[in-house]
């Protein structure tokens, strides 16, 4: 009896690679930065003033004659960076610094911003929904968090702490800056008057 060739079933046995994505797997989409960084709801500007864009925070390797401040395994002391700004421009300088940190790859949850004078507009807005909701965002730790001098003791440590010396008394600055230094895991950035900052920290930055 002659052999009858088997009819090929191309649609079942010889199909090529699937071009449709696997079930439940979709193409990734850019994740908008939550909270104050949202493009749909832009963070309120601190003031209308314009300040010079700060230089990017440096992650330098310490030399033999330089203190190893940024190396966590050798010393708990963070690196300190000063961004000179007048009191009425310190918030804007802090905002510029936050933007620069995020643009260079720092995670939003790594950053804590403290103010010695007027609250940041984001903090004012979020607190209008109640302290519980405000601090819940802090505890979640997935976004930049803004607080004032009254909350410095409650705020948890983060890798980067930014302080805007935008007013308040000298006592406020003297109390906030050392506390901020203690909460900064790798980097403390202070925006404000250099003389006042050096006096409050007790060191020359």
N, C-alpha and C positions, 0 to 999 in steps of 0.2 A: 504494500500500500504506500503510495507516495506521501511524503511528509508535507503537511500543510504548514507553512511558516506562521508562527504565532504573531498575531497583529500587535504592533507596539502600542503601548499605552503611554504616550508622551506626557499626558497631563498628570499621570500618577507616578510612573517609575523613572522618568528621565527629566524631571524638572530641574531647572537651574536654581541658583541661589534666590532666596526670597528677597523681594525688594521692599516688602512692607515691613514696618517695624514690628517687633514681637509684642504680643498682647501686654498691655499695662506699661509699656516703655515708650515714652514720648521724647521728642527732641528737647534737650534742655533749653530753657529760656533764661535770659539775664535776670538775676535776682535783684530787684530794687532794694537799695539800702533803706531799712525801715526808719520810722520815726523822723527825726529832724533832717535826714538826708534824702527823703523822698522827693522825686522830681515832680510828682503830682501835687504834693503839698510842701513846697520848699520851706526850709527852715527860716524863720523870721530873722531878718538882718538886725544885728545889734544896734547899729547906728547908720546914718547916711554917710559918715566920714569914710575917707579912703586911706588905707594904710599900705605901706610897702609890703609886698609879699615876702614872707620870711623864707630864709634859706632852708632847704630840706634838712630835717634832723639827721645828723651823721651817725652811722654805725661803724665807727672806726675801731681798728685794733690798737690797743694801747701800746706805746713804745716803752722802752726800758726806763725812760725818765718821766713817764706819764702815769698817773694813777689808773689802775685797772677798774674804773668805776662802772663800765658797762658790761663787765664779765661777771655774771651772777654767781658762778661757781667759786670765784675768788673773793668777791666782796658783795655784801648786800646793798651797798650804796649805789644808787642809780646815777646815770650821767645827768648833768644839769645843763640846760641850754637857756640862755636869756635872749628874749626878743624885745628890744627897746621900743616903747610905745608910750604916748601920753595916757593919762587915766581915761580920757574920753575916747581913746582909740584902742584900749586894751582888749575889749570884747571883739572888735573887728579883727585884731591881730590873732586872737585865739581862734576865731572862725576860719581864718586863712590857714592857720596851722593845722586845724582838724582836716580841712579839705586836702591839704598837701599830704598829710599822713595817710589818708584813705586812698588818695591817688597813687601813692607809692607802695600800696599793698598792705597797709596795716588794717587789721580787722576792726570794724566799728566797736565791737565789744571790748576791745583793748584800751579804749580811751575814756578817761574821766576828765571833765572840765569843771573847775571850781572858780567862783568869782568872790572877790572880797567886798564888792560894793553892790550895785544893782544886779538883780538876777538876770541870767540870760533869758531872752524872750521865749525860748523853747521851754525852759523850766517854769516860767510864769504861766504859759499856756497849759502845760501838762498838769500843773498843780491845781488848775481850775476844775479839774475832774475829780479832785480829792487826793489826799495824801496816800491812801492805800494803793490807788491805781498808779500814782507817780512812782512810789517805791517798788511796786511790782515790776516796773520796767527796769529799775536798777537791779533787782534781784535776778531778773531773767538774764542779764549780762550779755545780751546779743546786739546792743546798739550803743552809740555814744551816749553818755549820761552827763547831764548838767546839774550842778548843785551850787548852793552858795555857802558862805562861811559858816552858817548855822548848822549845816549838815555834814561838815567835814569829818566829824567823829563817827557818824553813822555810815558813811560811804565806805565800801570795801576797796581793797587794793586792786589796782589794774596795772598792766605793763607800762602804760603811758598816762601821766597825769599832767594836765595843762592848767595853769593858774592865771587868770586874768586879774591883775591888780588894778581894778577899775574904780576904786574909791574905797570907802570905809575908813576906819581909823587906823592909825599905826599899830594899835594893839591887835586889830583884826588881821592885818598882814603878818604881824609877828607870830600870831597863833596859827594862821592858815598855812603859811609856807613850810614850816618844819613838819606839820602834820601831813601836808601834801607830799613832801619828800619821803616820809615814812611809808606812804601808800603807793609810791611809784616803784614798780618792779624793775624797770629798766631805764626809764627816761622821765625826767621832770622838765617841763618847758614852762617858763614864766614870762608872761607878757606884761610889761609895765615899765615904770621908771627905774633905771638901773640902781641909782643910789638908794632908793627906798627898798628895793629887793635885796641888795647886798646887806643893808642894815638889818632887815627882818631875818635873813638866813644866817647872818653872822659870818658869812664868807664872802669872798670877792668872786663873782661869776663873770 
